[in-house]
Amino acid sequence: MKSPLGVILAGGQATRLGGSDANLVDKGLMQLGGRVILDHVLARFEPQVAQLVLNANGDASRFKAFNLPVIADAPGDLAGPLAGILAGLDYAAVHGFDHIVTAAADTPFLPPDLVPQLQLQAEITGAPVVLSATPCPTRKQQRQPTFGLWSVDLRDDLRAALSDGLRKIVAFTQPRGNAYAEFALTGDVNPFFNVNTPEDLAQAHEILKG
């Protein structure tokens, strides 16, 4: 399998951190350990992919320092992560990629083997989408659907589903036979830990200290 396009999903509004239609809060631009969270994401994600793009809405200049292409959702299409995934699939198709791998912009501890493990499951199962999961004591797996490998062949199907009002990732992928790649916890740390609240940010600082 060819090296995929990496798509960092940064289109969500951080409402629990003060974001609104009038005042977007970029969780990826919050400070963590002397760098912004997005720097931590890039350090882990960039070595695993052929190229990175950032999916974000609004003024793209706020991400200028990262020197990445910034792709927005289709106009009027603020439909959650699926809209960002579609934007990534469209970009990938134009630029000759067969697959994308998605990751959230507010997850500073994402797995360093995210991409190879997703690719391995795609090759084993032949699934057009492979989503991430972690072990869960109360059920078999805890799904982490924002992190996944997607075939570019799904883009027109996804576009139609969004037009029909579908918004949840698993509601789209499950009927199409998605597979899962499971990632172990690192000690007590979930590698997909994301920053949604001030308390989460404080916890991320503690995790970083070790």
MDAnalysis code that builds the backbone (N, CA, C; Angstrom):
import MDAnalysis as mda
import numpy as np

u = mda.Universe.empty(630, n_residues=210, atom_resindex=np.repeat(np.arange(210), 3), trajectory=True)
u.add_TopologyAttr("name", ["N", "CA", "C"] * 210)
u.add_TopologyAttr("resid", np.arange(1, 211))
u.add_TopologyAttr("resname", ["MET", "LYS", "SER", "PRO", "LEU", "GLY", "VAL", "ILE", "LEU", "ALA", "GLY", "GLY", "GLN", "ALA", "THR", "ARG", "LEU", "GLY", "GLY", "SER", "ASP", "ALA", "ASN", "LEU", "VAL", "ASP", "LYS", "GLY", "LEU", "MET", "GLN", "LEU", "GLY", "GLY", "ARG", "VAL", "ILE", "LEU", "ASP", "HIS", "VAL", "LEU", "ALA", "ARG", "PHE", "GLU", "PRO", "GLN", "VAL", "ALA", "GLN", "LEU", "VAL", "LEU", "ASN", "ALA", "ASN", "GLY", "ASP", "ALA", "SER", "ARG", "PHE", "LYS", "ALA", "PHE", "ASN", "LEU", "PRO", "VAL", "ILE", "ALA", "ASP", "ALA", "PRO", "GLY", "ASP", "LEU", "ALA", "GLY", "PRO", "LEU", "ALA", "GLY", "ILE", "LEU", "ALA", "GLY", "LEU", "ASP", "TYR", "ALA", "ALA", "VAL", "HIS", "GLY", "PHE", "ASP", "HIS", "ILE", "VAL", "THR", "ALA", "ALA", "ALA", "ASP", "THR", "PRO", "PHE", "LEU", "PRO", "PRO", "ASP", "LEU", "VAL", "PRO", "GLN", "LEU", "GLN", "LEU", "GLN", "ALA", "GLU", "ILE", "THR", "GLY", "ALA", "PRO", "VAL", "VAL", "LEU", "SER", "ALA", "THR", "PRO", "CYS", "PRO", "THR", "ARG", "LYS", "GLN", "GLN", "ARG", "GLN", "PRO", "THR", "PHE", "GLY", "LEU", "TRP", "SER", "VAL", "ASP", "LEU", "ARG", "ASP", "ASP", "LEU", "ARG", "ALA", "ALA", "LEU", "SER", "ASP", "GLY", "LEU", "ARG", "LYS", "ILE", "VAL", "ALA", "PHE", "THR", "GLN", "PRO", "ARG", "GLY", "ASN", "ALA", "TYR", "ALA", "GLU", "PHE", "ALA", "LEU", "THR", "GLY", "ASP", "VAL", "ASN", "PRO", "PHE", "PHE", "ASN", "VAL", "ASN", "THR", "PRO", "GLU", "ASP", "LEU", "ALA", "GLN", "ALA", "HIS", "GLU", "ILE", "LEU", "LYS", "GLY"])
u.atoms.positions = np.array([
    [0.843, -1.194, 0.000],
    [0.000, 0.000, 0.000],
    [0.882, 1.250, 0.000],
    [0.560, 2.204, -0.865],
    [1.325, 3.441, -0.939],
    [1.154, 4.260, 0.342],
    [2.158, 5.083, 0.603],
    [2.064, 5.962, 1.763],
    [0.891, 6.927, 1.586],
    [0.050, 7.079, 2.595],
    [-1.167, 7.866, 2.430],
    [-0.950, 9.357, 2.667],
    [-1.977, 10.102, 2.352],
    [-2.075, 11.504, 2.744],
    [-2.571, 11.564, 4.186],
    [-1.926, 12.356, 5.004],
    [-2.393, 12.571, 6.365],
    [-3.278, 13.805, 6.433],
    [-4.420, 13.675, 7.075],
    [-5.372, 14.781, 7.200],
    [-5.619, 15.043, 8.685],
    [-5.206, 16.210, 9.137],
    [-5.453, 16.610, 10.519],
    [-6.774, 17.357, 10.571],
    [-7.700, 16.843, 11.339],
    [-9.038, 17.422, 11.429],
    [-9.059, 18.476, 12.532],
    [-9.148, 19.735, 12.114],
    [-9.147, 20.856, 13.058],
    [-10.357, 21.747, 12.849],
    [-11.413, 21.191, 12.249],
    [-12.569, 22.011, 11.909],
    [-13.573, 22.179, 13.017],
    [-13.431, 21.413, 14.111],
    [-14.430, 21.473, 15.172],
    [-14.303, 22.715, 16.026],
    [-15.419, 23.167, 16.576],
    [-15.414, 24.306, 17.479],
    [-15.264, 23.810, 18.909],
    [-14.347, 24.432, 19.661],
    [-14.086, 24.009, 21.035],
    [-15.077, 24.683, 21.974],
    [-16.325, 24.260, 21.913],
    [-17.364, 24.941, 22.684],
    [-17.124, 24.831, 24.187],
    [-16.555, 23.727, 24.625],
    [-16.309, 23.577, 26.059],
    [-15.117, 24.418, 26.517],
    [-14.417, 25.010, 25.573],
    [-13.322, 25.918, 25.889],
    [-13.643, 27.338, 25.435],
    [-14.910, 27.606, 25.177],
    [-15.325, 28.963, 24.866],
    [-15.614, 29.232, 23.417],
    [-15.571, 28.211, 22.547],
    [-15.776, 28.443, 21.123],
    [-17.241, 28.623, 20.774],
    [-17.500, 29.406, 19.743],
    [-18.853, 29.622, 19.240],
    [-18.745, 30.039, 17.794],
    [-19.881, 30.248, 17.130],
    [-19.846, 30.689, 15.741],
    [-19.064, 31.984, 15.598],
    [-19.179, 32.858, 16.595],
    [-18.529, 34.162, 16.510],
    [-17.098, 34.135, 17.021],
    [-16.741, 33.122, 17.767],
    [-15.432, 33.101, 18.420],
    [-14.886, 31.685, 18.428],
    [-14.284, 31.285, 17.320],
    [-13.726, 29.943, 17.224],
    [-12.501, 29.809, 18.117],
    [-12.426, 28.730, 18.842],
    [-11.262, 28.424, 19.656],
    [-10.573, 27.217, 19.041],
    [-9.329, 27.387, 18.629],
    [-8.573, 26.292, 18.026],
    [-7.859, 25.525, 19.125],
    [-8.368, 24.341, 19.435],
    [-7.758, 23.552, 20.497],
    [-6.313, 23.210, 20.156],
    [-6.038, 22.997, 18.876],
    [-4.684, 22.659, 18.466],
    [-3.677, 23.767, 18.666],
    [-4.138, 24.990, 18.892],
    [-3.230, 26.123, 19.074],
    [-3.039, 26.487, 20.542],
    [-3.582, 25.686, 21.442],
    [-3.360, 25.932, 22.868],
    [-1.982, 25.429, 23.283],
    [-1.399, 26.090, 24.259],
    [-0.045, 25.776, 24.700],
    [-0.014, 24.502, 25.543],
    [0.983, 23.673, 25.260],
    [1.209, 22.445, 26.022],
    [2.702, 22.163, 26.041],
    [3.320, 22.308, 27.187],
    [4.737, 22.006, 27.311],
    [5.636, 22.872, 26.456],
    [5.318, 24.154, 26.358],
    [6.155, 25.078, 25.603],
    [5.907, 25.092, 24.114],
    [4.994, 24.255, 23.649],
    [4.599, 24.242, 22.239],
    [3.084, 24.185, 22.183],
    [2.532, 24.467, 21.016],
    [1.087, 24.300, 20.887],
    [0.778, 22.816, 20.659],
    [-0.446, 22.429, 20.959],
    [-0.836, 21.023, 20.838],
    [-0.598, 20.503, 19.430],
    [-0.869, 21.331, 18.437],
    [-0.697, 20.888, 17.052],
    [0.749, 20.525, 16.749],
    [1.707, 21.182, 17.398],
    [3.112, 20.807, 17.218],
    [3.351, 19.367, 17.675],
    [2.734, 18.988, 18.767],
    [2.876, 17.613, 19.268],
    [2.252, 16.616, 18.288],
    [1.099, 16.986, 17.732],
    [0.442, 16.118, 16.747],
    [1.329, 15.948, 15.516],
    [1.868, 17.055, 15.020],
    [2.726, 16.998, 13.830],
    [3.954, 16.134, 14.073],
    [4.569, 16.266, 15.232],
    [5.785, 15.505, 15.524],
    [5.536, 14.005, 15.466],
    [4.346, 13.573, 15.837],
    [4.027, 12.148, 15.834],
    [3.454, 11.663, 14.504],
    [2.721, 12.529, 13.831],
    [1.968, 12.117, 12.642],
    [2.772, 12.279, 11.352],
    [3.507, 13.370, 11.243],
    [4.167, 13.687, 9.971],
    [5.118, 12.598, 9.481],
    [5.921, 11.950, 10.365],
    [6.829, 10.909, 9.867],
    [6.115, 9.682, 9.294],
    [4.823, 9.549, 9.530],
    [4.101, 8.343, 9.136],
    [3.410, 8.449, 7.780],
    [3.389, 9.643, 7.189],
    [2.612, 9.857, 5.967],
    [3.474, 10.506, 4.892],
    [2.963, 10.465, 3.653],
    [3.694, 11.069, 2.539],
    [3.582, 12.586, 2.546],
    [2.442, 13.086, 2.988],
    [2.184, 14.525, 3.031],
    [1.099, 14.776, 4.063],
    [1.116, 15.960, 4.643],
    [0.084, 16.350, 5.594],
    [-0.700, 17.541, 5.076],
    [-1.996, 17.548, 5.333],
    [-2.828, 18.725, 5.126],
    [-3.640, 18.944, 6.397],
    [-4.096, 20.167, 6.559],
    [-4.877, 20.538, 7.726],
    [-6.277, 20.914, 7.282],
    [-7.265, 20.246, 7.819],
    [-8.659, 20.604, 7.547],
    [-9.132, 21.572, 8.622],
    [-9.417, 22.807, 8.211],
    [-9.872, 23.832, 9.149],
    [-10.742, 24.825, 8.408],
    [-11.657, 25.430, 9.132],
    [-12.552, 26.424, 8.553],
    [-12.205, 27.807, 9.093],
    [-12.673, 28.837, 8.404],
    [-12.357, 30.193, 8.818],
    [-11.058, 30.673, 8.201],
    [-10.427, 31.643, 8.834],
    [-9.216, 32.278, 8.317],
    [-8.037, 31.310, 8.395],
    [-7.559, 30.882, 7.235],
    [-6.460, 29.904, 7.200],
    [-5.138, 30.492, 7.661],
    [-5.019, 31.824, 7.691],
    [-3.733, 32.443, 8.020],
    [-3.301, 32.148, 9.456],
    [-4.238, 31.766, 10.316],
    [-3.858, 31.473, 11.700],
    [-2.986, 30.233, 11.801],
    [-2.936, 29.447, 10.731],
    [-2.090, 28.250, 10.702],
    [-0.849, 28.432, 9.817],
    [-0.572, 29.662, 9.440],
    [0.514, 29.923, 8.488],
    [1.855, 29.386, 8.978],
    [2.095, 29.451, 10.267],
    [3.390, 29.046, 10.816],
    [3.692, 27.572, 10.584],
    [2.678, 26.762, 10.319],
    [2.894, 25.325, 10.158],
    [3.264, 24.935, 8.733],
    [3.134, 25.855, 7.796],
    [3.534, 25.613, 6.403],
    [2.875, 24.360, 5.829],
    [1.572, 24.229, 6.073],
    [0.795, 23.104, 5.556],
    [-0.339, 23.623, 4.688],
    [-0.728, 22.870, 3.656],
    [-1.959, 23.224, 2.946],
    [-3.141, 23.162, 3.915],
    [-4.003, 24.159, 3.854],
    [-5.203, 24.191, 4.689],
    [-6.412, 24.029, 3.783],
    [-7.188, 22.996, 4.038],
    [-8.371, 22.723, 3.219],
    [-9.614, 22.852, 4.095],
    [-10.609, 23.543, 3.582],
    [-11.841, 23.781, 4.333],
    [-12.920, 22.802, 3.906],
    [-13.927, 22.668, 4.744],
    [-15.126, 21.939, 4.345],
    [-15.771, 22.668, 3.173],
    [-16.592, 21.971, 2.411],
    [-17.335, 22.623, 1.338],
    [-18.162, 23.766, 1.917],
    [-18.358, 24.863, 1.164],
    [-19.112, 26.012, 1.676],
    [-20.471, 25.599, 2.234],
    [-20.751, 26.068, 3.439],
    [-22.022, 25.752, 4.078],
    [-22.131, 24.334, 4.585],
    [-21.002, 23.611, 4.630],
    [-21.034, 22.173, 4.919],
    [-20.382, 21.854, 6.260],
    [-20.634, 22.664, 7.290],
    [-20.053, 22.410, 8.600],
    [-20.778, 21.231, 9.248],
    [-20.434, 20.054, 8.783],
    [-21.177, 18.840, 9.150],
    [-20.339, 17.910, 10.005],
    [-19.429, 18.469, 10.804],
    [-18.641, 17.635, 11.687],
    [-17.476, 16.969, 10.976],
    [-16.881, 15.959, 11.616],
    [-15.671, 15.350, 11.059],
    [-15.859, 14.708, 9.695],
    [-17.053, 14.219, 9.377],
    [-17.251, 13.615, 8.056],
    [-17.033, 14.630, 6.940],
    [-17.403, 15.887, 7.175],
    [-17.170, 16.916, 6.160],
    [-15.680, 17.146, 5.966],
    [-14.913, 17.123, 7.055],
    [-13.469, 17.254, 6.942],
    [-12.840, 16.060, 6.253],
    [-13.353, 14.877, 6.537],
    [-12.861, 13.671, 5.869],
    [-13.118, 13.755, 4.372],
    [-14.299, 14.220, 3.986],
    [-14.598, 14.375, 2.562],
    [-13.663, 15.384, 1.917],
    [-13.390, 16.489, 2.585],
    [-12.448, 17.470, 2.041],
    [-11.078, 16.834, 1.828],
    [-10.657, 15.996, 2.774],
    [-9.383, 15.300, 2.627],
    [-9.390, 14.301, 1.489],
    [-10.479, 13.575, 1.331],
    [-10.585, 12.609, 0.234],
    [-10.551, 13.311, -1.119],
    [-11.228, 14.449, -1.221],
    [-11.212, 15.196, -2.480],
    [-9.810, 15.702, -2.796],
    [-9.110, 16.215, -1.794],
    [-7.735, 16.678, -1.994],
    [-6.851, 15.507, -2.412],
    [-7.014, 14.374, -1.756],
    [-6.206, 13.196, -2.073],
    [-6.422, 12.744, -3.507],
    [-7.669, 12.756, -3.961],
    [-7.972, 12.316, -5.327],
    [-7.286, 13.205, -6.353],
    [-7.290, 14.506, -6.110],
    [-6.669, 15.457, -7.045],
    [-5.153, 15.285, -7.069],
    [-4.570, 14.912, -5.934],
    [-3.112, 14.856, -5.818],
    [-2.546, 13.438, -5.891],
    [-3.338, 12.480, -6.345],
    [-2.811, 11.164, -6.675],
    [-2.652, 10.190, -5.528],
    [-3.338, 10.416, -4.429],
    [-3.288, 9.474, -3.305],
    [-4.437, 8.475, -3.393],
    [-4.175, 7.251, -2.951],
    [-5.214, 6.218, -2.916],
    [-5.967, 6.200, -1.590],
    [-5.305, 6.649, -0.522],
    [-5.886, 6.605, 0.820],
    [-5.518, 7.866, 1.598],
    [-6.344, 8.167, 2.583],
    [-5.983, 9.162, 3.582],
    [-6.009, 8.500, 4.955],
    [-5.257, 9.070, 5.878],
    [-5.371, 8.719, 7.293],
    [-5.701, 9.997, 8.045],
    [-6.729, 9.933, 8.866],
    [-7.192, 11.108, 9.588],
    [-6.776, 11.050, 11.053],
    [-6.565, 12.235, 11.623],
    [-6.255, 12.366, 13.048],
    [-6.792, 13.707, 13.525],
    [-7.110, 13.785, 14.801],
    [-7.648, 15.020, 15.364],
    [-6.520, 15.950, 15.797],
    [-6.791, 17.255, 15.718],
    [-5.775, 18.269, 16.006],
    [-5.538, 18.471, 17.494],
    [-6.354, 17.846, 18.337],
    [-6.255, 18.086, 19.781],
    [-5.806, 16.844, 20.545],
    [-5.062, 15.959, 19.865],
    [-4.644, 14.688, 20.472],
    [-3.116, 14.599, 20.475],
    [-2.470, 15.151, 21.492],
    [-1.009, 15.272, 21.472],
    [-0.245, 13.980, 21.673],
    [-0.935, 12.892, 22.029],
    [-0.233, 11.640, 22.326],
    [-0.592, 10.521, 21.353],
    [-1.001, 10.864, 20.143],
    [-1.461, 9.850, 19.181],
    [-0.369, 8.820, 18.907],
    [-0.747, 7.587, 18.550],
    [0.228, 6.499, 18.434],
    [1.281, 6.760, 17.361],
    [2.538, 6.490, 17.666],
    [3.586, 6.638, 16.662],
    [3.518, 5.589, 15.562],
    [2.713, 4.541, 15.777],
    [2.513, 3.507, 14.754],
    [1.083, 3.525, 14.224],
    [0.421, 4.672, 14.300],
    [-0.969, 4.772, 13.854],
    [-1.134, 4.295, 12.422],
    [-0.356, 4.856, 11.512],
    [-0.540, 4.568, 10.086],
    [-0.192, 3.122, 9.744],
    [0.977, 2.597, 10.146],
    [1.270, 1.204, 9.768],
    [0.272, 0.192, 10.312],
    [-0.259, 0.435, 11.502],
    [-1.241, -0.509, 12.052],
    [-2.568, -0.437, 11.293],
    [-2.993, 0.764, 10.909],
    [-4.201, 0.894, 10.097],
    [-4.009, 0.240, 8.730],
    [-2.836, 0.460, 8.129],
    [-2.559, -0.144, 6.823],
    [-2.533, -1.663, 6.914],
    [-1.958, -2.190, 7.986],
    [-1.885, -3.642, 8.156],
    [-3.282, -4.248, 8.189],
    [-4.181, -3.636, 8.940],
    [-5.543, -4.168, 9.004],
    [-6.271, -4.035, 7.673],
    [-5.983, -2.965, 6.939],
    [-6.588, -2.817, 5.611],
    [-6.125, -3.928, 4.681],
    [-4.845, -4.267, 4.756],
    [-4.308, -5.322, 3.898],
    [-4.839, -6.695, 4.308],
    [-4.998, -6.929, 5.615],
    [-5.487, -8.221, 6.098],
    [-6.959, -8.420, 5.748],
    [-7.746, -7.374, 5.942],
    [-9.204, -7.504, 5.824],
    [-9.755, -7.081, 4.473],
    [-9.013, -6.235, 3.753],
    [-9.538, -5.684, 2.510],
    [-10.619, -4.640, 2.718],
    [-10.788, -4.164, 3.953],
    [-11.831, -3.182, 4.259],
    [-11.493, -1.828, 3.637],
    [-12.493, -1.100, 3.139],
    [-12.242, 0.218, 2.557],
    [-11.982, 1.291, 3.604],
    [-12.372, 1.016, 4.848],
    [-12.130, 1.932, 5.965],
    [-11.656, 1.111, 7.156],
    [-10.586, 1.574, 7.799],
    [-10.131, 0.962, 9.047],
    [-10.100, 2.062, 10.102],
    [-10.850, 1.869, 11.166],
    [-10.902, 2.832, 12.255],
    [-10.065, 2.340, 13.431],
    [-9.702, 3.264, 14.294],
    [-8.902, 2.934, 15.468],
    [-9.791, 2.561, 16.644],
    [-9.214, 1.807, 17.576],
    [-9.921, 1.430, 18.798],
    [-8.900, 1.212, 19.904],
    [-9.376, 1.280, 21.138],
    [-8.546, 0.978, 22.298],
    [-9.268, -0.054, 23.159],
    [-8.532, -0.792, 23.999],
    [-9.179, -1.760, 24.886],
    [-10.130, -1.051, 25.848],
    [-11.191, -1.737, 26.216],
    [-12.185, -1.162, 27.126],
    [-12.610, -2.231, 28.127],
    [-12.589, -1.925, 29.439],
    [-12.930, -2.950, 30.436],
    [-14.397, -3.363, 30.424],
    [-15.275, -2.500, 29.928],
    [-16.709, -2.804, 29.985],
    [-17.266, -3.371, 28.692],
    [-16.521, -3.252, 27.619],
    [-16.935, -3.882, 26.369],
    [-15.682, -4.206, 25.569],
    [-15.862, -4.843, 24.428],
    [-14.714, -5.373, 23.697],
    [-13.722, -4.286, 23.314],
    [-14.209, -3.170, 22.772],
    [-13.327, -2.101, 22.317],
    [-13.995, -0.745, 22.523],
    [-13.157, 0.266, 22.696],
    [-13.626, 1.649, 22.668],
    [-13.243, 2.227, 21.311],
    [-14.226, 2.547, 20.489],
    [-13.939, 3.036, 19.142],
    [-13.374, 4.453, 19.183],
    [-12.444, 4.718, 18.275],
    [-11.836, 6.042, 18.120],
    [-11.976, 6.436, 16.645],
    [-13.194, 6.728, 16.191],
    [-13.448, 6.823, 14.751],
    [-12.844, 8.033, 14.055],
    [-12.402, 9.039, 14.813],
    [-11.761, 10.192, 14.171],
    [-10.416, 9.806, 13.571],
    [-9.862, 8.699, 14.031],
    [-8.567, 8.221, 13.546],
    [-8.809, 7.019, 12.648],
    [-8.616, 7.189, 11.354],
    [-8.906, 6.088, 10.455],
    [-8.219, 6.206, 9.118],
    [-8.158, 5.088, 8.437],
    [-7.656, 5.021, 7.066],
    [-8.849, 4.856, 6.137],
    [-8.918, 5.716, 5.123],
    [-10.059, 5.757, 4.206],
    [-9.593, 5.627, 2.766],
    [-10.278, 4.797, 1.998],
    [-10.026, 4.709, 0.561],
    [-10.640, 5.917, -0.138],
    [-9.897, 6.481, -1.067],
    [-10.396, 7.616, -1.848],
    [-11.639, 7.221, -2.648],
    [-11.791, 5.941, -2.926],
    [-12.962, 5.476, -3.687],
    [-14.284, 5.755, -2.969],
    [-14.221, 6.078, -1.687],
    [-15.445, 6.307, -0.915],
    [-15.976, 7.733, -1.028],
    [-15.265, 8.621, -1.696],
    [-15.614, 10.039, -1.581],
    [-16.984, 10.376, -2.154],
    [-17.355, 9.813, -3.288],
    [-18.667, 10.147, -3.850],
    [-19.794, 9.576, -2.999],
    [-19.579, 8.389, -2.464],
    [-20.555, 7.779, -1.565],
    [-20.719, 8.636, -0.308],
    [-19.612, 9.120, 0.224],
    [-19.660, 9.965, 1.414],
    [-20.339, 11.299, 1.117],
    [-20.066, 11.853, -0.044],
    [-20.701, 13.115, -0.429],
    [-22.230, 12.966, -0.452],
    [-22.681, 11.855, -1.022],
    [-24.122, 11.607, -1.083],
    [-24.706, 11.419, 0.318],
    [-23.973, 10.720, 1.177],
    [-24.458, 10.493, 2.541],
    [-24.571, 11.806, 3.309],
    [-23.604, 12.691, 3.138],
    [-23.667, 13.995, 3.793],
    [-24.848, 14.803, 3.277],
    [-25.083, 14.735, 1.995],
    [-26.229, 15.442, 1.413],
    [-27.548, 14.931, 1.976],
    [-27.559, 13.658, 2.364],
    [-28.762, 13.062, 2.949],
    [-28.884, 13.332, 4.451],
    [-27.900, 14.045, 5.007],
    [-27.976, 14.422, 6.413],
    [-27.216, 13.542, 7.379],
    [-26.486, 12.547, 6.890],
    [-25.727, 11.673, 7.787],
    [-24.558, 12.451, 8.385],
    [-24.307, 12.264, 9.684],
    [-23.268, 13.035, 10.361],
    [-22.298, 12.176, 11.171],
    [-22.644, 10.973, 11.532],
    [-21.795, 10.157, 12.399],
    [-20.899, 9.233, 11.573],
    [-19.623, 9.194, 11.957],
    [-18.641, 8.424, 11.197],
    [-19.031, 6.950, 11.126],
    [-19.310, 6.331, 12.264],
    [-19.585, 4.892, 12.279],
    [-20.880, 4.568, 11.542],
    [-21.831, 5.494, 11.550],
    [-23.072, 5.272, 10.796],
    [-22.795, 5.172, 9.305],
    [-21.728, 5.828, 8.854],
    [-21.333, 5.706, 7.449],
    [-20.479, 4.465, 7.216],
    [-19.509, 4.212, 8.090],
    [-18.524, 3.162, 7.815],
    [-19.034, 1.753, 8.084],
    [-19.856, 1.594, 9.109],
    [-20.262, 0.234, 9.496],
    [-20.998, -0.513, 8.385],
    [-21.954, 0.114, 7.692],
    [-22.618, -0.612, 6.604],
    [-21.689, -0.944, 5.440],
    [-20.532, -0.307, 5.415],
    [-19.586, -0.539, 4.322],
    [-18.456, -1.472, 4.732],
    [-18.622, -2.125, 5.874],
    [-17.687, -3.170, 6.276],
    [-16.366, -2.678, 6.793],
    [-16.406, -1.658, 7.659],
    [-15.135, -1.177, 8.196],
    [-14.496, -2.217, 9.115],
    [-13.177, -2.124, 9.243],
    [-12.420, -2.939, 10.192],
    [-11.880, -2.017, 11.282],
    [-11.262, -2.631, 12.295],
    [-10.672, -1.865, 13.389],
    [-9.233, -2.304, 13.617],
    [-8.388, -1.339, 13.963],
    [-7.042, -1.611, 14.453],
    [-7.009, -1.192, 15.917],
    [-6.611, -2.108, 16.788],
    [-6.619, -1.810, 18.225],
    [-5.241, -1.354, 18.684],
    [-5.227, -0.291, 19.477],
    [-3.995, 0.286, 20.003],
    [-4.009, 0.194, 21.522],
    [-2.933, -0.339, 22.084],
    [-2.850, -0.512, 23.530],
    [-2.654, 0.830, 24.225],
    [-3.057, 0.871, 25.485],
    [-2.769, 2.038, 26.302],
    [-1.279, 2.068, 26.616],
    [-0.744, 3.273, 26.776],
    [0.647, 3.443, 27.182],
    [0.651, 3.729, 28.675],
    [0.899, 2.699, 29.483],
    [0.677, 2.848, 30.908],
    [-0.812, 3.057, 31.142],
    [-1.142, 4.160, 31.780],
    [-2.549, 4.501, 31.996],
    [-3.045, 5.524, 30.985],
    [-2.229, 5.841, 29.997],
    [-2.555, 6.922, 29.066],
    [-3.195, 6.359, 27.801],
    [-4.362, 6.865, 27.481],
    [-4.998, 6.536, 26.207],
    [-4.300, 7.340, 25.115],
    [-3.744, 6.687, 24.084],
    [-3.023, 7.443, 23.050],
    [-3.922, 8.400, 22.276],
    [-5.236, 8.222, 22.391],
    [-6.174, 9.102, 21.695],
    [-6.786, 10.147, 22.638],
    [-6.167, 10.332, 23.782],
    [-6.601, 11.363, 24.728],
    [-6.672, 12.700, 24.008],
    [-7.830, 13.368, 24.139],
    [-7.968, 14.658, 23.474],
    [-8.386, 15.733, 24.464],
    [-8.084, 16.962, 24.106],
    [-8.283, 18.100, 25.001],
    [-9.609, 18.769, 24.674],
    [-10.584, 18.581, 25.538],
    [-11.906, 19.177, 25.354],
    [-12.249, 20.225, 26.400],
    [-11.620, 20.148, 27.561],
    [-11.963, 21.024, 28.674],
    [-10.685, 21.565, 29.313],
    [-10.796, 22.609, 30.128],
    [-9.610, 23.068, 30.867],
    [-9.001, 21.968, 31.728],
    [-9.843, 21.096, 32.268],
    [-9.336, 19.981, 33.072],
    [-8.516, 19.016, 32.218],
    [-8.964, 18.783, 30.986],
    [-8.200, 17.934, 30.066],
    [-6.831, 18.542, 29.784],
    [-6.801, 19.848, 29.589],
    [-5.526, 20.511, 29.306],
    [-4.577, 20.368, 30.488],
    [-5.096, 20.529, 31.695],
    [-4.264, 20.342, 32.883],
    [-3.758, 18.905, 32.969],
    [-4.612, 17.942, 32.633],
    [-4.198, 16.536, 32.653],
    [-3.130, 16.269, 31.603],
    [-3.259, 16.894, 30.430],
    [-2.254, 16.723, 29.377],
    [-0.894, 17.230, 29.838],
    [-0.881, 18.338, 30.569],
    [0.384, 18.843, 31.119],
    [1.002, 17.813, 32.062],
    [0.183, 17.174, 32.884],
    [0.694, 16.168, 33.816],
    [1.224, 14.947, 33.072],
    [0.517, 14.521, 32.023],
    [0.979, 13.378, 31.226],
    [2.326, 13.690, 30.591],
    [2.457, 14.905, 30.086],
    [3.698, 15.297, 29.410],
    [4.873, 15.300, 30.382],
    [4.604, 15.659, 31.621],
    [5.666, 15.656, 32.629],
    [6.122, 14.235, 32.945],
    [5.247, 13.247, 32.680],
    [5.588, 11.845, 32.939],
    [5.426, 11.499, 34.405],
])
